[in-house]
Amino acid sequence: MLNKRVEAELNRQITAEGYSSNLYLAMASWLENAGFAGSAAFMYAHAEEERQHMLKLFHYVNEAGGKAILGAVDVAPAEYGSYAALFEQVMEHELSVTAGIHQIVDVAMQEKDFTTFSFVQWFVNEQLEEESLFRGILDKIRMVGGDSGRVFWVDKELAGMAPPAAAAE
């Protein structure tokens, strides 16, 4: 049976991943409407990835003898100000997701739930990749500054990073 403190943390993260998916959908919509089709495809793909993270947690909670619950998911903002501001917000959000994952690790260790500790290591590694990815994107955006032609180059590069299905939509 899953420890109740650990279960509560996992369910909190399920809701956080649901919000991440909604946030990235909202960001994709903003990008698409602003003419950044490549970045929009990239963020649509990330929205789906976050949904998959939510489901991975959902299945784990149920398989471990708990009850997975998706709590109320906040509405994501619809406006982001600028291309750079949007990706700054993505980075801030990913840092908060990392903090949430680390909280699960901490509680799992306190409760000596080594199975959950082991399971969550996948998310720890995933967050390292996500932070590195978005830090690299922000570095490129900062490098090109506000030059629209150069921002177009970043948008095209992100299009190449989106899976083919997301780029086609």
C-alpha positions as CSV (number, residue, x, y, z in Angstrom):
1,M,0.0,0.0,0.0
2,L,1.3,3.4,-0.9
3,N,2.2,5.7,2.0
4,K,-0.4,8.5,2.3
5,R,2.1,11.3,2.5
6,V,3.8,10.0,-0.6
7,E,0.5,9.5,-2.3
8,A,-0.5,13.1,-1.6
9,E,2.8,14.4,-3.1
10,L,2.3,12.3,-6.2
11,N,-1.3,13.5,-6.6
12,R,0.0,17.1,-6.2
13,Q,2.4,16.4,-9.0
14,I,-0.3,14.9,-11.1
15,T,-2.2,18.1,-10.9
16,A,1.0,20.1,-11.6
17,E,1.7,18.1,-14.7
18,G,-1.8,18.7,-15.9
19,Y,-1.2,22.4,-15.4
20,S,2.0,22.1,-17.3
21,S,0.2,20.6,-20.3
22,N,-2.4,23.3,-20.2
23,L,0.2,26.0,-19.9
24,Y,2.1,24.8,-22.8
25,L,-1.1,24.5,-24.9
26,A,-1.8,28.2,-24.1
27,M,1.7,29.1,-25.0
28,A,1.5,27.2,-28.2
29,S,-1.7,29.1,-29.1
30,W,0.0,32.4,-28.4
31,L,3.0,31.5,-30.5
32,E,0.8,30.3,-33.3
33,N,-1.2,33.5,-33.3
34,A,2.0,35.5,-33.2
35,G,3.3,33.8,-36.4
36,F,5.8,31.5,-34.7
37,A,4.6,28.2,-36.3
38,G,7.8,26.3,-35.5
39,S,7.8,27.3,-31.8
40,A,4.1,26.6,-31.6
41,A,4.6,23.0,-32.9
42,F,7.4,22.6,-30.4
43,M,5.2,23.7,-27.5
44,Y,2.3,21.6,-28.7
45,A,4.6,18.6,-28.5
46,H,5.7,19.6,-25.1
47,A,2.1,20.0,-23.9
48,E,1.6,16.4,-25.0
49,E,4.8,15.3,-23.2
50,E,3.6,16.9,-20.0
51,R,0.2,15.0,-20.4
52,Q,2.2,11.8,-20.7
53,H,4.1,12.6,-17.5
54,M,0.8,13.1,-15.8
55,L,-0.4,9.7,-17.0
56,K,2.9,8.0,-15.9
57,L,2.4,9.3,-12.4
58,F,-1.3,8.4,-12.5
59,H,-0.6,4.8,-13.4
60,Y,2.1,4.5,-10.8
61,V,-0.1,5.7,-8.0
62,N,-2.8,3.3,-8.9
63,E,-0.4,0.4,-9.4
64,A,1.3,1.1,-6.1
65,G,-2.0,0.7,-4.2
66,G,-3.0,4.4,-4.0
67,K,-5.7,6.3,-5.7
68,A,-4.6,8.7,-8.4
69,I,-6.5,12.0,-8.3
70,L,-6.2,14.9,-10.8
71,G,-7.1,18.0,-8.8
72,A,-8.4,21.3,-10.1
73,V,-6.1,22.6,-12.8
74,D,-5.7,26.4,-12.9
75,V,-6.4,28.3,-16.1
76,A,-3.2,29.2,-17.9
77,P,-2.5,32.8,-19.0
78,A,-3.4,33.6,-22.6
79,E,-1.0,36.5,-23.1
80,Y,2.8,36.4,-22.8
81,G,4.0,39.8,-23.9
82,S,6.9,38.7,-26.2
83,Y,8.6,35.7,-27.6
84,A,11.5,36.1,-25.1
85,A,9.1,36.6,-22.1
86,L,7.2,33.4,-23.0
87,F,10.4,31.3,-22.9
88,E,11.5,33.0,-19.7
89,Q,8.2,31.9,-18.2
90,V,8.7,28.4,-19.5
91,M,12.1,28.3,-17.7
92,E,10.6,29.5,-14.5
93,H,7.9,27.0,-14.7
94,E,10.3,24.1,-15.4
95,L,12.3,25.2,-12.3
96,S,9.0,25.0,-10.2
97,V,8.3,21.5,-11.7
98,T,11.8,20.4,-10.6
99,A,11.1,21.7,-7.1
100,G,7.9,19.6,-7.0
101,I,9.8,16.5,-8.1
102,H,12.4,17.1,-5.5
103,Q,9.7,17.4,-2.9
104,I,8.4,13.9,-3.9
105,V,12.0,12.5,-3.5
106,D,12.4,14.1,-0.1
107,V,9.1,12.7,1.2
108,A,9.7,9.3,-0.3
109,M,13.1,9.2,1.5
110,Q,11.6,10.4,4.8
111,E,8.9,7.7,4.6
112,K,11.5,5.1,3.4
113,D,9.4,4.4,0.3
114,F,12.3,3.2,-1.8
115,T,10.0,2.0,-4.6
116,T,8.6,5.5,-5.2
117,F,12.1,6.9,-4.8
118,S,13.3,4.7,-7.6
119,F,10.3,5.5,-9.8
120,V,10.7,9.2,-9.4
121,Q,14.4,9.1,-10.5
122,W,13.1,9.0,-14.1
123,F,11.4,12.4,-13.4
124,V,14.6,13.8,-11.7
125,N,16.6,13.0,-14.9
126,E,13.8,14.3,-17.2
127,Q,13.8,17.6,-15.4
128,L,17.6,17.9,-15.8
129,E,17.0,17.5,-19.6
130,E,14.1,19.9,-19.6
131,E,16.0,22.6,-17.8
132,S,19.0,22.2,-20.1
133,L,16.8,22.3,-23.2
134,F,15.1,25.5,-22.2
135,R,18.2,27.1,-20.9
136,G,19.7,26.5,-24.3
137,I,16.7,28.0,-26.0
138,L,16.9,31.1,-23.8
139,D,20.6,31.4,-24.6
140,K,19.8,31.5,-28.3
141,I,17.0,34.0,-27.8
142,R,19.3,36.3,-25.7
143,M,22.0,35.9,-28.3
144,V,19.8,37.2,-31.2
145,G,18.2,39.9,-29.1
146,G,15.0,41.5,-30.4
147,D,16.0,41.2,-34.1
148,S,13.0,39.7,-35.8
149,G,15.0,38.0,-38.5
150,R,17.1,36.3,-36.0
151,V,14.1,35.3,-33.8
152,F,12.7,33.8,-37.0
153,W,15.9,31.6,-37.1
154,V,15.2,30.4,-33.5
155,D,11.6,29.7,-34.5
156,K,12.8,27.6,-37.5
157,E,15.3,25.7,-35.2
158,L,12.5,24.9,-32.8
159,A,10.3,23.6,-35.7
160,G,13.1,21.1,-36.3
161,M,13.0,20.0,-32.7
162,A,9.2,19.2,-32.7
163,P,8.1,15.7,-33.6
164,P,6.9,15.4,-37.2
165,A,3.2,15.0,-36.2
166,A,3.3,18.2,-34.1
167,A,5.0,20.1,-36.9
168,A,2.5,19.0,-39.4
169,E,-0.5,20.2,-37.4
